[in-house]
Amino acid sequence: MSTLRAVLLDLGGVFYEADRPIPGATEALARLRESGLPLRFVTNTTRQSRAALLRELAGRGLAIAQDELFTPATAARDLLVGRGLRPLLLIHPDLAPDFAGLDTAEPNAVVVGDAGEHFRYATLNQAFRLVHGGAPLFALGRNRYFQEADGLSLDAGPFVAALEYASGQTAELLGKPAPAIFRAALASTGCAPADAVMIGDDVDSDVNGAIDAGLRGILVNTGKYRPGDESRLKPGGVVVNDIGAATTVALR
Amino acid sequence: MSTLRAVLLDLGGVFYEADRPIPGATEALARLRESGLPLRFVTNTTRQSRAALLRELAGRGLAIAQDELFTPATAARDLLVGRGLRPLLLIHPDLAPDFAGLDTAEPNAVVVGDAGEHFRYATLNQAFRLVHGGAPLFALGRNRYFQEADGLSLDAGPFVAALEYASGQTAELLGKPAPAIFRAALASTGCAPADAVMIGDDVDSDVNGAIDAGLRGILVNTGKYRPGDESRLKPGGVVVNDIGAATTVALR
């Protein structure tokens, strides 16, 4: 990979699993830093602000700068600012800091995240009326559900589906595997997609998503990886054991 | 139509529009009563109990017996009782009387209506967990939205779509145009579908739905009928001016 000019990386399942670091992850990050290549961290987290996530990562020994971290919320914010849109935000309050300072008066766009118990009919209805009237609908995610202590719970996807069904409009997905978030991360490096690689544990969201956006992709066999996932890998994708091996392959 | 043995009729748009009766409707109902044929009234109303609707109809001069009126809620109740199911009810409180007395402890089925502002995340999540675990999902309707004084509002359909998306299951529709409600109304007359006719103003829900269930269908050009609707009419459907003409054709 002689023309490698940027490295994009997923976080959960690549650097750590639940509360423990993945062996070799700290050393791999150090080697990537030593390479001098720009690094960008691309995660689908939507229940933590970027600031809160950076603090958590620092606590895990992962020193990452604010400008290196890309989430669906940062992609949404960039897009709203770029298009001069005023959002109605159906998001979890913990994510609100990422949208602080945006003009939300008389909204002309809708952003849906995993608001959980903060989803209310009145707000969903306001969102529907806006989208039915032509306002763009942005989805921070399309996941069906997530695991909570007492069982599975509805994620953002079902509420995006509800608004799409009601309005007849289609949401623009901002998280992985949609190309927007990979392109936003790359744009901040000035690097072309073909000169970048994405390393992740999710064959669909991370690796195939990146390949669709024109990057190379490396699938690690940690985190949510399950044997057989590589059968879905798109042409050009590479499979390795873990982030240590991925770093070696990327920097070769 | 020499073998006609039962007449099914929609209400809104056939007998009245908003607050005014449709000319000739009272006389048509009198002629239908004089024929001695069993009459059944099949409506998709889901924000009024059967008792409240009967009172409203009486106030409009339409004397209809409780056993003649079929709504998605009556279809749901029959079905729940018939299958021995205990429902979690996501419905408008005004509809609750139609489900009074049913066992709802430890629910093993989900019924979704147009609960409006009574939709809450916690209840939707409970419904999702039940359906994801295999409980059947029943939809009183699939409408996208309805008109309120201050604009359009989310109907039951989007919330049914949300639960279907999250669970991967498909809801069973109980309102028109699903065959269940036509069959339930017919079953109460002992009449075969081919010996019955349905009269309505909605080409899809009333007329084509009835034809799909094996009945004959007559489309009236009142209520929500719009010129061109007859182009969607299925073979066997007939178009007439209003309920007066429909009665003449049916009793011919």
Interface residues (C-beta under 8 A of the other chain):
Chain A: A115 G116 E117 H118 F119 R120 Y121 A122 L124 N125 F128 R129 H132 R144 Y145 G151 L152 S153 L154 D155 G157 P158 F159 A161 A162 L163 E164 Y165 A166 S167 G168
Chain B: A115 G116 E117 H118 F119 R120 Y121 A122 L124 N125 F128 R129 H132 R144 Y145 G151 L152 S153 L154 D155 G157 P158 F159 A161 A162 L163 E164 Y165 A166 S167 G168
